[in-house]
Amino acid sequence: MTSHRLASRPSRRIGLAVVALSALVLSACATQAEDVEPADDAAVSAEPEAPTELTVTHAQGETTVPVNPETVLTFDLATLDTLSELGVGVDGLPKANLPGHLAEFDTDDVLDIGTLFEPDYEAVNAAAPDLIIVAGRSAEALPELAKIAPTIDLSNDWADFRGSVEANAEILGQIFDKEDEVAELVADLDADIEAAKEAAADAGTGLIVMTSGGEVTAYGPGSRFGFLHDELGMTPAVEDVEAATHGEAVSFEFLAETNPDWLFVVDRDAAVGESGAAAEQVLDNELVAGTTAWSQEQVVYVDSIDWYIVNGGLGTLSRMVDQVTSALAG
């Protein structure tokens, strides 16, 4: 009996030691758990994935388009101008007679997809585009092109020309993830327009005309070139010019009677490469010579490529505004 009691005492002490050690471990774990800060859910959660598509509202409705599309075709040179300003390339466009600064796109890497009026549907289909852009001259082709790929119409609104140019640029900024770049370009354009308004405030009256085939057409507020008055603040020499895309045909007698202080001239023949008398020759007659604009050497022959062919891109519009400002500032 005695030997049994002596043998059990060490076992009891070992058991008590194990219990004590376990308590210490549990206490340490509890303390350590209290010291650890809860994880930041925002830090450990995955970043939300950027959208791969967006719905664009354009001149002919709404279209869902991919973000950063890989293969892009455009039938609109104004869009091409804006994309060029943003450093975005295209894969196909009407390449015949690309004007001025856009000639850089006439390379073997860019597919020729028809004309500004008539798409080459076989070439378009073979390109397997992710996005097609039309406007103005090519707008009527949208229904057929939309059967091939998402197609949007970025036509300008002549009644709100500046607003539509900026809105279309913002659409492109969203599609190509260039919103900050577009905002910067729009801010620069807005500043240019304010400078033009200051120059136009005391400049007198102005009239913009286009010559083509020896004929003259005039434009007023709300027309294709109406932003000269609507946005830049040039006082119209006449208010009731027909607000039409191709202007109102006028005579040299009309120019003499209207007698603008400033005459802005678009030479369509030069813009489209047609032969014929240059605008300077068309207007060089006794009736026009009697106007204040002619006698004061205030006839401005604007860049016809920018004003007639490309008209509507952010870069183009900025140059057009600068040309008016420079002329008025002398």
C-alpha positions as CSV (number, residue, x, y, z in Angstrom):
1,M,0.0,0.0,0.0
2,T,2.8,2.4,0.9
3,S,4.7,1.8,-2.2
4,H,1.6,2.5,-4.3
5,R,1.0,5.9,-2.7
6,L,4.6,6.9,-3.2
7,A,4.4,6.0,-6.9
8,S,1.2,8.1,-7.5
9,R,2.5,11.4,-6.2
10,P,4.9,12.2,-9.1
11,S,2.1,11.4,-11.6
12,R,-0.2,13.9,-9.9
13,R,2.5,16.6,-10.0
14,I,3.1,16.0,-13.7
15,G,-0.6,16.3,-14.4
16,L,-0.9,19.6,-12.6
17,A,2.2,20.9,-14.5
18,V,0.6,20.0,-17.9
19,V,-2.7,21.8,-16.9
20,A,-0.7,24.9,-15.8
21,L,1.3,24.9,-19.0
22,S,-1.8,24.6,-21.1
23,A,-3.4,27.5,-19.3
24,L,-0.3,29.7,-20.0
25,V,-0.4,28.8,-23.7
26,L,-4.1,29.6,-24.0
27,S,-3.6,32.9,-22.2
28,A,-0.7,33.8,-24.5
29,C,-2.8,33.0,-27.6
30,A,-5.7,35.1,-26.3
31,T,-3.3,38.0,-25.6
32,Q,-1.7,37.7,-29.1
33,A,-5.2,37.6,-30.7
34,E,-6.2,40.8,-28.9
35,D,-3.0,42.6,-30.2
36,V,-3.7,41.7,-33.9
37,E,-5.8,44.4,-35.6
38,P,-8.7,43.2,-37.6
39,A,-7.9,43.0,-41.4
40,D,-9.0,45.9,-43.5
41,D,-11.7,44.5,-45.8
42,A,-11.0,47.1,-48.4
43,A,-7.3,46.1,-48.5
44,V,-7.9,42.4,-48.8
45,S,-10.8,42.6,-51.2
46,A,-10.0,42.4,-54.9
47,E,-10.1,45.6,-57.0
48,P,-13.3,45.9,-59.0
49,E,-12.7,44.9,-62.6
50,A,-12.9,47.7,-65.1
51,P,-16.0,47.5,-67.4
52,T,-15.3,45.9,-70.8
53,E,-18.4,47.5,-72.4
54,L,-20.3,50.7,-72.3
55,T,-23.5,52.0,-73.8
56,V,-23.0,55.0,-76.0
57,T,-25.8,57.5,-76.8
58,H,-25.1,58.9,-80.3
59,A,-26.9,60.7,-83.2
60,Q,-28.8,57.5,-84.2
61,G,-29.6,56.0,-80.8
62,E,-27.8,53.9,-78.3
63,T,-25.2,51.2,-79.0
64,T,-23.2,49.0,-76.7
65,V,-19.5,49.1,-77.6
66,P,-16.4,47.5,-76.2
67,V,-14.0,49.5,-74.1
68,N,-10.6,49.9,-75.8
69,P,-11.7,48.1,-78.9
70,E,-8.8,46.4,-80.8
71,T,-9.9,46.9,-84.4
72,V,-11.4,50.3,-85.2
73,L,-12.7,51.6,-88.5
74,T,-13.8,55.2,-89.0
75,F,-15.6,56.8,-91.9
76,D,-15.4,60.2,-90.2
77,L,-12.4,62.4,-90.6
78,A,-13.4,64.6,-87.6
79,T,-13.3,61.5,-85.5
80,L,-9.9,60.7,-87.0
81,D,-8.7,64.2,-86.1
82,T,-9.7,63.8,-82.5
83,L,-8.3,60.3,-82.2
84,S,-5.0,61.6,-83.6
85,E,-5.0,64.3,-80.9
86,L,-5.5,61.5,-78.3
87,G,-2.7,59.3,-79.7
88,V,-5.2,56.6,-80.7
89,G,-4.7,54.8,-84.0
90,V,-7.2,53.3,-86.3
91,D,-7.2,50.1,-88.5
92,G,-9.2,51.3,-91.4
93,L,-10.6,54.4,-93.1
94,P,-11.3,56.0,-96.5
95,K,-7.7,56.7,-97.6
96,A,-8.3,58.6,-100.8
97,N,-6.9,62.1,-100.6
98,L,-6.4,62.2,-96.9
99,P,-5.9,65.9,-96.1
100,G,-3.0,67.7,-94.4
101,H,-2.1,66.4,-91.0
102,L,-4.2,63.2,-91.5
103,A,-2.0,62.0,-94.3
104,E,0.1,60.2,-91.7
105,F,-2.7,57.5,-91.6
106,D,-2.1,56.7,-95.3
107,T,0.1,53.7,-94.6
108,D,0.1,50.0,-95.4
109,D,-0.9,49.3,-91.8
110,V,-4.2,51.0,-92.3
111,L,-6.9,49.4,-94.5
112,D,-8.7,51.3,-97.2
113,I,-12.5,50.7,-96.5
114,G,-14.1,52.8,-99.3
115,T,-15.0,56.4,-99.5
116,L,-16.6,58.9,-97.1
117,F,-19.9,58.3,-98.8
118,E,-19.7,54.6,-99.9
119,P,-18.3,51.9,-97.6
120,D,-16.5,48.9,-99.1
121,Y,-18.6,46.4,-97.2
122,E,-16.4,43.4,-98.2
123,A,-13.3,45.2,-96.9
124,V,-15.1,46.2,-93.7
125,N,-16.4,42.6,-93.1
126,A,-12.9,41.2,-93.8
127,A,-11.4,43.5,-91.2
128,A,-13.6,41.9,-88.4
129,P,-13.9,45.3,-86.6
130,D,-14.8,45.7,-83.0
131,L,-16.1,49.2,-83.6
132,I,-17.2,51.3,-86.6
133,I,-17.6,55.1,-86.5
134,V,-19.7,57.1,-89.0
135,A,-20.8,60.7,-89.2
136,G,-22.3,63.2,-91.6
137,R,-21.4,62.0,-95.1
138,S,-21.4,58.3,-94.0
139,A,-24.3,58.4,-91.5
140,E,-26.8,56.7,-93.9
141,A,-24.6,53.6,-94.0
142,L,-25.0,52.9,-90.3
143,P,-27.8,50.3,-90.5
144,E,-25.8,48.1,-92.9
145,L,-22.5,48.6,-91.0
146,A,-24.2,47.8,-87.7
147,K,-24.9,44.3,-89.1
148,I,-21.1,43.7,-89.1
149,A,-20.0,45.3,-85.8
150,P,-21.2,47.9,-83.2
151,T,-21.5,51.2,-85.1
152,I,-21.9,54.7,-83.7
153,D,-22.8,58.0,-85.4
154,L,-20.8,61.0,-84.3
155,S,-22.4,63.5,-86.6
156,N,-22.1,67.1,-85.5
157,D,-25.2,69.2,-84.5
158,W,-24.8,72.5,-86.5
159,A,-27.2,74.2,-84.1
160,D,-24.9,73.3,-81.2
161,F,-21.6,72.8,-83.0
162,R,-19.2,73.3,-80.2
163,G,-21.3,71.3,-77.8
164,S,-21.5,68.4,-80.2
165,V,-17.8,68.4,-80.9
166,E,-17.0,68.3,-77.2
167,A,-19.7,65.7,-76.5
168,N,-18.3,63.4,-79.3
169,A,-14.8,63.8,-78.0
170,E,-16.0,62.8,-74.5
171,I,-17.6,59.7,-76.0
172,L,-14.3,58.8,-77.6
173,G,-12.5,59.5,-74.3
174,Q,-14.8,57.0,-72.6
175,I,-14.4,54.3,-75.2
176,F,-10.6,54.6,-75.4
177,D,-10.0,55.3,-71.7
178,K,-8.7,58.8,-72.5
179,E,-11.1,60.9,-70.5
180,D,-8.4,63.0,-68.8
181,E,-6.8,63.8,-72.1
182,V,-10.1,64.8,-73.6
183,A,-10.8,67.1,-70.6
184,E,-7.5,68.8,-71.1
185,L,-8.0,69.3,-74.8
186,V,-11.6,70.7,-74.2
187,A,-10.2,73.1,-71.6
188,D,-7.7,74.4,-74.1
189,L,-10.4,74.8,-76.7
190,D,-12.6,76.7,-74.3
191,A,-9.8,79.0,-73.5
192,D,-9.2,79.6,-77.3
193,I,-12.9,80.3,-77.8
194,E,-12.9,82.9,-75.0
195,A,-9.9,84.6,-76.7
196,A,-11.8,84.6,-80.0
197,K,-14.8,86.2,-78.3
198,E,-12.7,89.0,-77.0
199,A,-11.2,89.7,-80.4
200,A,-14.7,89.6,-82.1
201,A,-16.4,91.8,-79.5
202,D,-15.4,95.1,-81.3
203,A,-14.5,93.8,-84.7
204,G,-17.8,94.8,-86.4
205,T,-19.9,92.6,-88.6
206,G,-18.9,89.4,-90.3
207,L,-20.1,87.1,-93.1
208,I,-18.9,83.7,-94.1
209,V,-19.2,82.5,-97.7
210,M,-18.1,79.5,-99.7
211,T,-17.1,79.6,-103.3
212,S,-17.6,76.5,-105.6
213,G,-17.6,76.4,-109.4
214,G,-17.6,80.2,-109.6
215,E,-20.7,80.5,-107.4
216,V,-21.0,81.9,-103.9
217,T,-23.1,80.7,-101.0
218,A,-23.5,82.5,-97.7
219,Y,-23.9,81.1,-94.2
220,G,-25.5,82.6,-91.1
221,P,-26.1,81.7,-87.4
222,G,-27.2,78.1,-86.9
223,S,-25.7,76.9,-90.1
224,R,-22.8,74.7,-91.0
225,F,-20.3,77.5,-90.3
226,G,-22.6,79.3,-87.9
227,F,-20.3,78.8,-84.9
228,L,-18.5,81.9,-86.2
229,H,-21.5,83.8,-84.8
230,D,-23.0,81.4,-82.3
231,E,-19.8,80.6,-80.4
232,L,-17.2,83.1,-81.4
233,G,-19.5,86.1,-81.1
234,M,-18.9,87.7,-84.5
235,T,-21.9,90.0,-85.2
236,P,-23.7,88.7,-88.3
237,A,-23.7,91.0,-91.3
238,V,-27.2,89.6,-92.1
239,E,-29.5,87.6,-89.8
240,D,-31.8,85.8,-92.3
241,V,-29.3,83.7,-94.3
242,E,-30.9,80.3,-94.8
243,A,-29.5,77.9,-92.2
244,A,-28.6,75.0,-94.5
245,T,-25.7,72.6,-94.8
246,H,-24.8,74.0,-98.2
247,G,-25.7,77.6,-97.5
248,E,-27.8,80.0,-99.5
249,A,-26.8,80.9,-103.0
250,V,-26.1,84.6,-103.2
251,S,-25.1,87.2,-105.8
252,F,-22.3,89.7,-105.8
253,E,-24.9,92.3,-105.4
254,F,-26.0,90.7,-102.2
255,L,-22.4,90.9,-100.9
256,A,-22.3,94.6,-101.8
257,E,-25.6,95.4,-100.1
258,T,-24.7,93.4,-97.0
259,N,-21.3,95.1,-96.9
260,P,-19.7,93.1,-94.1
261,D,-16.7,94.5,-92.2
262,W,-15.1,91.0,-92.3
263,L,-15.6,88.4,-95.0
264,F,-14.5,84.8,-94.2
265,V,-14.1,82.6,-97.3
266,V,-14.1,78.8,-97.7
267,D,-12.8,77.6,-101.1
268,R,-14.6,74.3,-101.7
269,D,-12.9,73.6,-105.0
270,A,-9.5,73.8,-103.3
271,A,-10.7,71.6,-100.5
272,V,-12.0,68.8,-102.6
273,G,-9.3,69.1,-105.3
274,E,-11.6,70.3,-108.1
275,S,-10.3,72.5,-110.9
276,G,-11.8,76.0,-111.2
277,A,-11.2,79.6,-110.3
278,A,-9.8,80.1,-106.9
279,A,-11.8,82.0,-104.3
280,E,-9.7,85.1,-104.7
281,Q,-10.5,85.2,-108.4
282,V,-14.2,84.6,-107.9
283,L,-14.5,87.5,-105.5
284,D,-12.2,89.9,-107.4
285,N,-14.8,92.1,-108.9
286,E,-16.1,95.7,-108.6
287,L,-19.1,94.9,-106.4
288,V,-17.1,92.9,-103.8
289,A,-14.3,95.5,-104.0
290,G,-16.7,98.1,-102.8
291,T,-17.3,96.3,-99.5
292,T,-15.7,97.4,-96.2
293,A,-14.1,94.0,-95.8
294,W,-12.3,94.2,-99.2
295,S,-11.3,97.9,-98.9
296,Q,-9.9,97.3,-95.4
297,E,-8.1,94.1,-96.4
298,Q,-10.3,92.2,-94.0
299,V,-11.1,89.2,-96.3
300,V,-9.9,86.0,-94.6
301,Y,-9.4,82.9,-96.8
302,V,-9.7,80.2,-94.2
303,D,-8.1,76.7,-94.3
304,S,-10.7,75.0,-96.5
305,I,-9.5,71.5,-95.4
306,D,-10.2,72.2,-91.8
307,W,-13.4,74.2,-92.4
308,Y,-15.0,72.0,-95.1
309,I,-13.5,68.6,-95.1
310,V,-12.5,67.7,-91.5
311,N,-14.7,70.2,-89.7
312,G,-15.6,68.8,-86.3
313,G,-12.6,67.3,-84.6
314,L,-11.1,68.8,-81.5
315,G,-7.8,69.6,-83.1
316,T,-9.4,71.0,-86.2
317,L,-11.9,73.2,-84.3
318,S,-9.0,74.6,-82.2
319,R,-7.1,75.6,-85.4
320,M,-10.2,77.1,-86.9
321,V,-10.8,79.2,-83.8
322,D,-7.1,80.3,-83.7
323,Q,-7.4,81.3,-87.4
324,V,-10.3,83.6,-86.6
325,T,-8.6,85.1,-83.6
326,S,-5.3,85.7,-85.5
327,A,-7.2,87.5,-88.3
328,L,-9.2,89.7,-86.0
329,A,-6.2,90.6,-83.8
330,G,-4.4,91.8,-86.9
